[in-house]
Amino acid sequence: VYAVYFKTNGKLIREYPNILGWTRELYQMQPIQKSVDFWHIKTHYYTSHPNLNLYGVVPMGPRGLKANRKRNKVDDIFLVPHGREKFASK
């Protein structure tokens, strides 16, 4: 949402492999996963700024994030192994 609306990112999170891995690691922590409602986040941002989105169109988003089709159902993007073990100290 921020990349589209507010132009705050040069790229999307999925285009930064290390940040994506860190995001996956965080999301896979049960307390965090229970507190995140992707459907609400997307719907709120795309419908609460009519000056930026006159008709309130909520895009489907990337393959693997089906938050707009089934409330809080997240596929591949955040539930695959995060690969962060490669950063563990030896």
All heavy atoms as an XYZ file, in Angstrom:
757
protein
N       0.831     -1.195      0.000
C       0.000      0.000      0.000
C       0.872      1.254      0.000
O       0.642      2.166     -0.769
C      -0.950      0.004      1.211
C      -1.670      1.332      1.334
C      -1.964     -1.117      1.100
N       1.885      1.288      0.845
C       2.720      2.486      0.906
C       3.463      2.728     -0.398
O       3.644      3.870     -0.809
C       3.694      2.407      2.083
C       3.028      2.750      3.380
C       2.486      1.769      4.192
C       2.906      4.071      3.773
C       1.849      2.092      5.377
C       2.272      4.413      4.949
C       1.743      3.413      5.753
O       1.122      3.743      6.912
N       3.905      1.668     -1.042
C       4.613      1.831     -2.307
C       3.702      2.446     -3.362
O       4.128      3.273     -4.160
C       5.152      0.488     -2.791
N       2.425      2.071     -3.356
C       1.475      2.554     -4.350
C       0.974      3.952     -4.004
O       1.033      4.870     -4.811
C       0.273      1.591     -4.471
C      -0.788      2.155     -5.393
C       0.742      0.236     -4.950
N       0.474      4.131     -2.801
C      -0.159      5.388     -2.407
C       0.824      6.511     -2.143
O       0.669      7.617     -2.606
C      -0.958      5.171     -1.131
C      -2.415      4.893     -1.343
C      -2.938      4.598     -2.589
C      -3.284      4.925     -0.276
C      -4.268      4.331     -2.758
C      -4.619      4.659     -0.431
C      -5.117      4.370     -1.675
O      -6.434      4.112     -1.834
N       1.802      6.227     -1.314
C       2.652      7.291     -0.803
C       4.040      7.316     -1.426
O       4.869      8.139     -1.061
C       2.734      7.181      0.717
C       1.381      7.126      1.357
C       0.958      5.988      2.004
C       0.516      8.202      1.269
C      -0.304      5.929      2.585
C      -0.743      8.153      1.842
C      -1.154      7.011      2.506
N       4.294      6.386     -2.343
C       5.557      6.338     -3.084
C       6.774      6.358     -2.152
O       7.762      7.030     -2.391
C       5.644      7.512     -4.061
C       4.363      7.839     -4.787
C       4.190      7.113     -6.069
C       3.014      7.571     -6.874
N       1.711      7.238     -6.429
N       6.684      5.599     -1.061
C       7.752      5.617     -0.055
C       8.817      4.562     -0.290
O       9.829      4.569      0.392
C       7.173      5.410      1.351
O       6.414      4.205      1.361
C       6.292      6.559      1.750
N       8.600      3.635     -1.179
C       9.579      2.579     -1.422
C      10.044      2.603     -2.867
O       9.257      2.818     -3.778
C       8.958      1.194     -1.159
C       8.600      1.006      0.295
O       9.267      1.513      1.171
N       7.542      0.272      0.535
N      11.320      2.352     -3.046
C      11.831      2.218     -4.407
C      11.397      0.892     -5.002
O      11.213      0.764     -6.194
N      11.231     -0.101     -4.136
C      10.819     -1.436     -4.563
C       9.824     -1.990     -3.548
O       9.638     -1.431     -2.483
C      12.026     -2.377     -4.610
C      13.104     -2.000     -5.599
C      14.236     -3.005     -5.520
C      15.367     -2.677     -6.439
N      16.454     -3.652     -6.317
N       9.244     -3.105     -3.875
C       8.350     -3.802     -2.951
C       9.176     -4.694     -2.029
O      10.290     -5.090     -2.378
C       7.349     -4.643     -3.741
C       6.472     -3.860     -4.722
C       5.647     -4.819     -5.563
C       5.585     -2.876     -3.998
N       8.650     -5.051     -0.877
C       9.380     -5.890      0.086
C       9.857     -7.182     -0.562
O      10.972     -7.631     -0.322
C       8.516     -6.182      1.325
C       8.377     -4.910      2.161
C       9.111     -7.305      2.165
C       7.437     -5.032      3.338
N       9.043     -7.782     -1.406
C       9.431     -9.051     -2.020
C      10.635     -8.922     -2.948
O      11.223     -9.912     -3.349
C       8.246     -9.686     -2.734
C       7.795     -8.955     -3.964
C       6.674     -9.705     -4.666
N       6.276     -9.005     -5.855
C       5.166     -8.303     -5.978
N       4.332     -8.229     -4.963
N       4.877     -7.692     -7.097
N      10.995     -7.689     -3.304
C      12.157     -7.466     -4.159
C      13.460     -7.308     -3.367
O      14.518     -7.146     -3.959
C      11.917     -6.239     -5.030
C      10.747     -6.443     -6.002
C      10.416     -5.198     -6.773
O       9.593     -4.403     -6.274
O      10.987     -5.022     -7.864
N      13.359     -7.328     -2.051
C      14.521     -7.278     -1.166
C      14.590     -8.613     -0.428
O      13.919     -8.797      0.594
C      14.382     -6.147     -0.143
C      14.382     -4.761     -0.723
C      13.196     -4.075     -0.937
C      15.585     -4.125     -1.030
C      13.197     -2.785     -1.442
C      15.593     -2.834     -1.535
C      14.397     -2.169     -1.732
O      14.398     -0.897     -2.237
N      15.366     -9.585     -0.890
C      15.355    -10.932     -0.316
C      15.605    -10.983      1.200
O      14.934    -11.732      1.902
C      16.461    -11.668     -1.064
C      16.700    -10.886     -2.296
C      16.308     -9.474     -2.007
N      16.531    -10.200      1.709
C      16.821    -10.251      3.142
C      15.702     -9.646      3.978
O      15.365    -10.158      5.045
C      18.159     -9.566      3.450
C      19.320    -10.327      2.857
O      19.256    -11.535      2.659
N      20.382     -9.614      2.544
N      15.121     -8.558      3.496
C      14.000     -7.951      4.223
C      12.779     -8.860      4.155
O      12.046     -9.001      5.131
C      13.689     -6.536      3.693
C      14.882     -5.613      3.974
C      12.418     -5.986      4.319
C      14.760     -4.231      3.363
N      12.564     -9.500      3.011
C      11.449    -10.443      2.882
C      11.626    -11.605      3.859
O      10.679    -12.002      4.539
C      11.328    -10.963      1.450
C      10.230    -12.001      1.212
C       8.856    -11.453      1.586
C      10.253    -12.454     -0.239
N      12.850    -12.128      3.972
C      13.116    -13.206      4.923
C      12.839    -12.779      6.357
O      12.236    -13.508      7.143
N      13.254    -11.578      6.701
C      13.024    -11.049      8.051
C      11.525    -10.873      8.305
O      11.006    -11.212      9.365
C      13.764     -9.724      8.194
C      13.569     -9.046      9.505
C      13.986     -9.486     10.733
C      12.918     -7.807      9.728
N      13.634     -8.592     11.698
C      12.971     -7.535     11.102
C      12.294     -6.879      8.890
C      12.431     -6.396     11.666
C      11.763     -5.738      9.460
C      11.831     -5.511     10.822
N      10.809    -10.358      7.293
C       9.360    -10.188      7.403
C       8.678    -11.536      7.596
O       7.766    -11.673      8.416
C       8.812     -9.483      6.148
O       9.515     -8.256      5.962
C       7.336     -9.209      6.267
N       9.124    -12.544      6.854
C       8.566    -13.900      7.013
C       8.825    -14.422      8.418
O       7.949    -15.008      9.037
C       9.197    -14.853      5.999
C       8.709    -14.683      4.606
C       9.462    -15.585      3.661
N       8.905    -15.516      2.332
C       9.589    -15.733      1.233
N      10.878    -16.054      1.295
N       9.013    -15.647      0.068
N      10.052    -14.235      8.888
C      10.401    -14.711     10.232
C       9.482    -14.073     11.273
O       8.950    -14.752     12.146
C      11.860    -14.396     10.539
C      12.313    -14.893     11.894
C      13.772    -14.603     12.171
O      14.380    -13.722     11.524
O      14.317    -15.276     13.059
N       9.287    -12.767     11.178
C       8.398    -12.081     12.119
C       6.971    -12.601     12.006
O       6.323    -12.904     13.007
C       8.418    -10.570     11.871
C       9.682     -9.839     12.235
C       9.584     -8.379     11.805
C       9.968     -9.946     13.721
N       6.454    -12.696     10.774
C       5.066    -13.120     10.583
C       4.832    -14.538     11.087
O       3.742    -14.860     11.567
C       4.656    -13.015      9.107
C       3.207    -13.371      8.926
C       2.214    -12.476      9.277
C       2.834    -14.618      8.454
C       0.881    -12.809      9.156
C       1.506    -14.964      8.319
C       0.529    -14.055      8.675
O      -0.790    -14.399      8.564
N       5.842    -15.387     11.031
C       5.674    -16.768     11.463
C       5.677    -16.926     12.982
O       5.411    -18.020     13.484
C       6.741    -17.643     10.795
C       6.484    -17.777      9.302
C       7.601    -18.456      8.551
O       8.425    -19.149      9.123
N       7.644    -18.255      7.243
N       5.927    -15.860     13.717
C       5.810    -15.886     15.180
C       4.320    -15.800     15.506
O       3.638    -14.867     15.080
C       6.571    -14.723     15.799
C       8.047    -14.798     15.577
S       8.847    -13.304     16.231
C      10.523    -13.601     15.720
N       3.814    -16.775     16.234
C       2.376    -16.876     16.477
C       1.732    -15.606     17.027
O       0.674    -15.211     16.542
C       2.062    -18.079     17.368
C       2.190    -19.410     16.655
C       1.291    -19.507     15.440
O       0.100    -19.232     15.498
N       1.874    -19.861     14.307
N       2.312    -14.939     18.033
C       1.655    -13.721     18.529
C       1.516    -12.635     17.453
O       0.508    -11.943     17.393
C       2.573    -13.243     19.656
C       3.317    -14.462     20.092
C       3.490    -15.285     18.843
N       2.510    -12.535     16.590
C       2.438    -11.541     15.521
C       1.426    -11.984     14.479
O       0.569    -11.209     14.050
C       3.829    -11.302     14.893
C       4.728    -10.601     15.922
C       3.720    -10.501     13.597
C       6.151    -10.409     15.493
N       1.491    -13.243     14.081
C       0.568    -13.755     13.070
C      -0.884    -13.571     13.504
O      -1.735    -13.172     12.713
C       0.856    -15.230     12.809
C       0.212    -15.753     11.561
C       0.670    -17.162     11.258
O      -0.162    -18.058     11.230
N       1.956    -17.364     11.055
N      -1.155    -13.804     14.784
C      -2.526    -13.649     15.296
C      -2.982    -12.195     15.284
O      -4.175    -11.924     15.242
C      -2.621    -14.202     16.714
C      -2.580    -15.705     16.769
C      -2.668    -16.183     18.200
C      -2.565    -17.688     18.281
N      -2.642    -18.158     19.670
N      -2.041    -11.263     15.350
C      -2.421     -9.850     15.437
C      -2.520     -9.159     14.077
O      -2.964     -8.022     13.991
C      -1.421     -9.092     16.321
O      -0.181     -8.965     15.659
N      -2.110     -9.821     12.999
C      -2.107     -9.211     11.670
C      -3.358     -9.620     10.906
O      -3.675    -10.796     10.794
C      -0.841     -9.625     10.879
C      -0.908     -9.120      9.443
C       0.408     -9.118     11.575
N      -4.049     -8.646     10.384
C      -5.241     -8.890      9.568
C      -5.012     -8.231      8.208
O      -5.303     -7.053      8.016
C      -6.471     -8.309     10.261
C      -7.767     -8.608      9.537
O      -7.736     -8.942      8.330
O      -8.823     -8.502     10.177
N      -4.408     -8.981      7.276
C      -4.067     -8.425      5.966
C      -5.290     -7.887      5.237
O      -5.215     -6.865      4.574
C      -3.367     -9.478      5.097
C      -1.942     -9.703      5.480
C      -1.543    -10.895      6.024
C      -0.993     -8.719      5.283
C      -0.220    -11.118      6.380
C       0.328     -8.917      5.634
C       0.716    -10.122      6.174
N      -6.390     -8.573      5.340
C      -7.608     -8.111      4.673
C      -7.987     -6.725      5.174
O      -8.265     -5.823      4.388
C      -8.747     -9.108      4.912
C     -10.007     -8.691      4.236
C     -10.385     -8.983      2.947
C     -11.046     -7.887      4.782
N     -11.597     -8.403      2.670
C     -12.027     -7.725      3.782
C     -11.253     -7.283      6.015
C     -13.180     -6.988      3.983
C     -12.405     -6.539      6.210
C     -13.351     -6.402      5.197
N      -7.974     -6.537      6.465
C      -8.322     -5.235      7.037
C      -7.325     -4.150      6.610
O      -7.722     -3.039      6.246
C      -8.381     -5.314      8.562
C      -8.598     -3.980      9.195
N      -9.827     -3.377      9.234
C      -7.729     -3.123      9.761
C      -9.711     -2.197      9.822
N      -8.432     -2.025     10.150
N      -6.045     -4.470      6.674
C      -5.015     -3.499      6.298
C      -5.233     -3.030      4.862
O      -5.279     -1.828      4.583
C      -3.603     -4.104      6.465
C      -3.309     -4.342      7.950
C      -2.549     -3.203      5.834
C      -2.095     -5.223      8.208
N      -5.365     -3.979      3.944
C      -5.547     -3.624      2.537
C      -6.839     -2.859      2.303
O      -6.841     -1.810      1.656
C      -5.577     -4.897      1.690
C      -4.325     -5.133      0.911
C      -4.458     -6.369      0.083
C      -4.830     -5.993     -1.306
N      -4.668     -7.081     -2.248
N      -7.923     -3.377      2.830
C      -9.224     -2.745      2.609
C      -9.244     -1.332      3.181
O      -9.722     -0.396      2.542
C     -10.346     -3.600      3.212
O     -10.280     -4.902      2.628
C     -11.702     -2.999      2.937
N      -8.706     -1.173      4.375
C      -8.695      0.154      5.000
C      -7.914      1.159      4.156
O      -8.399      2.240      3.850
C      -8.095      0.076      6.402
C      -7.847      1.428      6.986
N      -8.856      2.214      7.474
C      -6.702      2.144      7.126
C      -8.347      3.362      7.903
N      -7.034      3.338      7.698
N      -6.696      0.809      3.790
C      -5.872      1.770      3.057
C      -6.433      2.102      1.690
O      -6.389      3.249      1.265
C      -4.430      1.288      2.944
C      -3.637      1.702      4.146
C      -3.357      0.804      5.156
C      -3.196      3.011      4.294
C      -2.652      1.196      6.277
C      -2.492      3.417      5.409
C      -2.218      2.503      6.398
O      -1.532      2.889      7.496
N      -6.957      1.120      0.989
C      -7.448      1.401     -0.356
C      -8.832      2.029     -0.383
O      -9.259      2.523     -1.424
C      -7.422      0.141     -1.224
C      -6.031     -0.165     -1.737
C      -5.292     -1.214     -1.212
C      -5.456      0.616     -2.726
C      -4.020     -1.487     -1.670
C      -4.181      0.361     -3.190
C      -3.463     -0.694     -2.660
O      -2.201     -0.948     -3.117
N      -9.547      2.035      0.726
C     -10.884      2.638      0.719
C     -10.999      3.877      1.597
O     -12.006      4.564      1.545
C     -11.952      1.613      1.164
O     -11.657      1.159      2.486
C     -12.018      0.437      0.211
N      -9.995      4.195      2.380
C     -10.123      5.323      3.308
C      -9.466      6.617      2.815
O      -9.458      7.604      3.530
C      -9.542      4.946      4.669
O      -8.159      4.714      4.557
N      -8.932      6.623      1.615
C      -8.312      7.816      1.054
C      -8.939      8.108     -0.318
O      -8.309      7.883     -1.351
C      -6.794      7.627      0.905
C      -6.094      7.361      2.190
N      -5.868      6.088      2.660
C      -5.593      8.210      3.121
C      -5.246      6.163      3.823
N      -5.066      7.431      4.123
N     -10.165      8.615     -0.340
C     -10.846      8.812     -1.621
C     -10.118      9.784     -2.555
O     -10.259      9.679     -3.768
C     -12.223      9.336     -1.236
C     -12.124      9.743      0.179
C     -10.986      8.989      0.796
N      -9.330     10.688     -2.002
C      -8.596     11.596     -2.878
C      -7.490     10.868     -3.644
O      -7.035     11.339     -4.678
C      -8.015     12.770     -2.097
C      -7.107     12.333     -0.962
O      -7.356     11.315     -0.327
N      -6.070     13.104     -0.700
N      -7.057      9.707     -3.152
C      -6.039      8.914     -3.834
C      -6.636      7.743     -4.616
O      -5.999      7.217     -5.524
C      -5.034      8.353     -2.814
C      -4.229      9.402     -2.044
C      -3.415      8.735     -0.952
C      -3.343     10.194     -2.976
N      -7.851      7.326     -4.244
C      -8.489      6.172     -4.872
C      -9.990      6.444     -4.919
O     -10.758      5.923     -4.109
C      -8.169      4.907     -4.069
C      -8.638      3.645     -4.748
O      -9.201      3.664     -5.827
N      -8.401      2.523     -4.093
N     -10.390      7.283     -5.856
C     -11.760      7.792     -5.950
C     -12.832      6.710     -5.861
O     -13.843      6.875     -5.188
C     -11.922      8.588     -7.248
C     -13.280      9.223     -7.488
C     -13.594     10.241     -6.396
C     -13.318      9.874     -8.854
N     -12.626      5.566     -6.504
C     -13.649      4.526     -6.538
C     -13.432      3.421     -5.511
O     -14.179      2.451     -5.484
C     -13.744      3.936     -7.954
C     -14.141      4.987     -8.966
C     -13.209      5.524     -9.833
C     -15.444      5.467     -9.006
C     -13.556      6.505    -10.741
C     -15.808      6.454     -9.911
C     -14.866      6.969    -10.777
O     -15.225      7.948    -11.665
N     -12.417      3.541     -4.691
C     -12.176      2.541     -3.643
C     -11.816      1.169     -4.178
O     -12.149      0.151     -3.564
N     -11.126      1.126     -5.294
C     -10.714     -0.151     -5.883
C      -9.628     -0.771     -5.015
O      -8.643     -0.132     -4.680
C     -10.189      0.057     -7.321
C      -9.629     -1.230     -7.886
C     -11.290      0.612     -8.197
N      -9.836     -2.029     -4.626
C      -8.842     -2.770     -3.849
C      -8.210     -3.794     -4.782
O      -8.860     -4.738     -5.206
C      -9.487     -3.481     -2.633
C      -8.436     -4.236     -1.831
C     -10.223     -2.475     -1.759
N      -6.925     -3.599     -5.139
C      -6.293     -4.535     -6.068
C      -6.135     -5.924     -5.473
O      -6.062     -6.083     -4.256
C      -4.932     -3.906     -6.347
C      -4.687     -3.004     -5.212
C      -6.013     -2.572     -4.681
N      -6.076     -6.914     -6.335
C      -5.924     -8.282     -5.860
C      -4.585     -8.488     -5.188
O      -4.471     -9.266     -4.268
C      -6.080     -9.264     -7.024
C      -7.497     -9.312     -7.548
S      -7.679    -10.468     -8.919
C      -7.424    -12.017     -8.081
N      -3.559     -7.819     -5.657
C      -2.248     -7.969     -5.043
C      -1.455     -9.100     -5.660
O      -1.907     -9.755     -6.586
N      -0.251     -9.327     -5.110
C       0.625    -10.347     -5.683
C       0.085    -11.752     -5.485
O      -0.660    -12.019     -4.542
C       1.928    -10.166     -4.914
C       1.524     -9.545     -3.639
C       0.328     -8.701     -3.944
N       0.477    -12.632     -6.384
C       0.117    -14.033     -6.227
C       0.698    -14.520     -4.911
O       1.831    -14.226     -4.583
C       0.702    -14.820     -7.396
C      -0.031    -16.111     -7.651
C       0.503    -16.780     -8.873
N       1.873    -17.196     -8.597
C       2.777    -17.438     -9.526
N       2.482    -17.299    -10.773
N       3.980    -17.808     -9.189
N      -0.065    -15.233     -4.148
C       0.414    -15.741     -2.872
C      -0.136    -14.966     -1.691
O      -0.126    -15.454     -0.582
N      -0.633    -13.765     -1.926
C      -1.249    -13.004     -0.832
C      -2.710    -12.820     -1.193
O      -3.071    -11.937     -1.944
C      -0.557    -11.654     -0.649
C      -1.089    -10.783      0.485
C      -1.037    -11.532      1.811
C      -0.319     -9.494      0.578
N      -3.530    -13.702     -0.689
C      -4.943    -13.706     -1.067
C      -5.795    -13.061      0.020
O      -6.898    -13.472      0.290
C      -5.390    -15.132     -1.340
C      -4.630    -15.745     -2.500
C      -5.038    -17.164     -2.757
C      -4.237    -17.695     -3.928
N      -4.338    -19.107     -4.083
N      -5.252    -12.017      0.638
C      -5.926    -11.381      1.758
C      -7.237    -10.726      1.381
O      -8.092    -10.548      2.219
C      -5.002    -10.337      2.388
N      -7.414    -10.374      0.117
C      -8.653     -9.714     -0.263
C      -9.717    -10.706     -0.704
O     -10.860    -10.345     -0.865
C      -8.401     -8.698     -1.378
C      -7.839     -9.344     -2.613
O      -7.089    -10.303     -2.530
N      -8.202     -8.832     -3.767
N      -9.374    -11.957     -0.885
C     -10.355    -12.944     -1.340
C     -10.956    -13.719     -0.183
O     -12.141    -13.985     -0.156
C      -9.707    -13.898     -2.329
C      -9.366    -13.195     -3.624
C      -8.711    -14.134     -4.592
N      -7.604    -13.378     -5.175
C      -6.488    -13.885     -5.559
N      -6.257    -15.164     -5.437
N      -5.552    -13.130     -6.064
N     -10.131    -14.103      0.756
C     -10.608    -14.821      1.934
C      -9.976    -14.139      3.128
O      -8.761    -14.072      3.237
C     -10.182    -16.283      1.888
C     -10.872    -17.073      0.817
C     -10.507    -18.530      0.920
C     -11.250    -19.318     -0.134
N     -10.924    -20.718     -0.071
N     -10.793    -13.641      3.986
C     -10.294    -12.856      5.115
C      -9.196    -13.603      5.869
O      -9.371    -14.699      6.357
C     -11.448    -12.517      6.042
C     -11.042    -11.540      7.095
C     -12.271    -11.116      7.887
N     -11.848    -10.172      8.889
C     -12.069     -8.883      8.823
N     -12.728     -8.378      7.806
N     -11.654     -8.088      9.773
N      -8.048    -12.963      5.945
C      -6.892    -13.449      6.699
C      -6.347    -14.791      6.252
O      -5.810    -15.543      7.048
C      -7.221    -13.497      8.186
C      -6.375    -12.484      8.924
O      -5.710    -11.657      8.323
N      -6.412    -12.556     10.223
N      -6.445    -15.107      5.007
C      -5.827    -16.318      4.467
C      -4.596    -15.902      3.690
O      -4.691    -15.216      2.682
C      -6.791    -17.083      3.551
C      -8.020    -17.590      4.253
C      -7.668    -18.666      5.252
C      -8.903    -19.167      5.943
N      -8.629    -20.016      7.056
N      -3.454    -16.282      4.176
C      -2.194    -15.905      3.530
C      -1.515    -17.159      3.031
O      -1.358    -18.123      3.756
C      -1.277    -15.170      4.523
C       0.036    -14.804      3.870
C      -1.969    -13.931      5.053
N      -1.126    -17.152      1.768
C      -0.450    -18.294      1.185
C       1.058    -18.085      1.185
O       1.606    -17.412      2.020
C      -0.948    -18.527     -0.236
C      -2.332    -19.146     -0.262
O      -2.808    -19.573      0.789
O      -2.922    -19.180     -1.341
N       1.675    -18.624      0.185
C       3.115    -18.718      0.013
C       3.977    -17.596      0.578
O       4.958    -17.862      1.235
C       3.470    -18.808     -1.475
C       2.596    -19.738     -2.245
O       1.968    -20.596     -1.621
O       2.533    -19.600     -3.463
N       3.677    -16.370      0.284
C       4.606    -15.272      0.516
C       5.161    -15.214      1.937
O       6.349    -15.051      2.130
C       3.962    -13.928      0.124
C       3.794    -13.876     -1.385
C       4.817    -12.764      0.587
C       3.115    -12.629     -1.882
N       4.325    -15.360      2.953
C       4.801    -15.214      4.328
C       4.925    -16.534      5.081
O       5.437    -16.554      6.190
C       3.907    -14.255      5.109
C       3.974    -12.857      4.582
C       2.897    -12.288      3.947
C       5.133    -12.103      4.697
C       2.963    -10.994      3.443
C       5.218    -10.816      4.196
C       4.121    -10.265      3.564
N       4.452    -17.620      4.501
C       4.463    -18.887      5.230
C       5.538    -19.860      4.775
O       5.708    -20.904      5.370
C       3.081    -19.542      5.155
C       1.961    -18.719      5.793
C       0.616    -19.413      5.615
C       2.231    -18.449      7.261
N       6.288    -19.516      3.743
C       7.392    -20.385      3.316
C       8.573    -20.184      4.255
O       8.637    -19.187      4.982
C       7.811    -20.108      1.850
C       6.670    -20.397      0.899
C       8.300    -18.695      1.675
N       9.521    -21.104      4.287
C      10.688    -20.944      5.170
C      11.370    -19.597      4.921
O      11.521    -19.158      3.784
C      11.600    -22.104      4.772
C      10.675    -23.138      4.211
C       9.578    -22.359      3.534
N      11.764    -18.953      5.998
C      12.325    -17.611      5.889
C      13.815    -17.592      5.552
O      14.328    -16.597      5.061
C      12.071    -16.798      7.147
C      12.416    -17.489      8.413
N      13.717    -17.723      8.809
C      11.619    -18.023      9.364
C      13.712    -18.343      9.970
N      12.449    -18.548     10.329
N      14.543    -18.686      5.800
C      15.955    -18.765      5.439
C      16.881    -17.900      6.273
O      18.015    -17.634      5.897
N      16.405    -17.445      7.416
C      17.197    -16.528      8.238
C      18.327    -17.230      8.991
O      19.219    -16.578      9.509
C      16.295    -15.798      9.224
C      15.200    -14.988      8.574
C      15.618    -13.631      8.139
N      16.009    -12.882      9.313
C      16.873    -11.897      9.304
N      17.444    -11.518      8.196
N      17.188    -11.250     10.406
N      18.326    -18.550      9.004
C      19.385    -19.273      9.709
C      20.763    -18.997      9.106
O      21.781    -19.139      9.778
C      19.104    -20.770      9.754
C      19.007    -21.456      8.415
C      17.679    -21.285      7.694
O      16.692    -20.830      8.331
O      17.622    -21.598      6.500
N      20.801    -18.559      7.864
C      22.087    -18.266      7.233
C      22.795    -17.073      7.904
O      23.983    -16.880      7.725
C      21.942    -18.012      5.737
C      21.222    -16.736      5.369
C      21.084    -16.622      3.863
C      20.289    -15.371      3.515
N      20.054    -15.260      2.101
N      22.053    -16.305      8.719
C      22.637    -15.164      9.409
C      23.027    -15.480     10.857
O      23.499    -14.616     11.569
C      21.667    -13.984      9.404
C      21.401    -13.473      8.018
C      20.154    -13.661      7.434
C      22.370    -12.815      7.293
C      19.900    -13.201      6.150
C      22.124    -12.352      6.008
C      20.904    -12.548      5.435
N      22.807    -16.713     11.284
C      23.121    -17.093     12.671
C      24.625    -17.009     12.902
O      25.432    -17.374     12.044
C      22.624    -18.504     12.955
N      24.998    -16.552     14.088
C      26.432    -16.475     14.405
C      26.963    -17.870     14.653
O      26.267    -18.775     15.105
C      26.657    -15.594     15.627
O      25.941    -16.093     16.714
N      28.237    -18.077     14.366
C      28.835    -19.407     14.475
C      29.676    -19.517     15.699
O      30.202    -18.647     16.245
C      29.667    -19.697     13.234
C      28.790    -19.723     12.012
C      29.606    -19.971     10.774
C      28.638    -19.895      9.607
N      29.006    -20.304      8.410
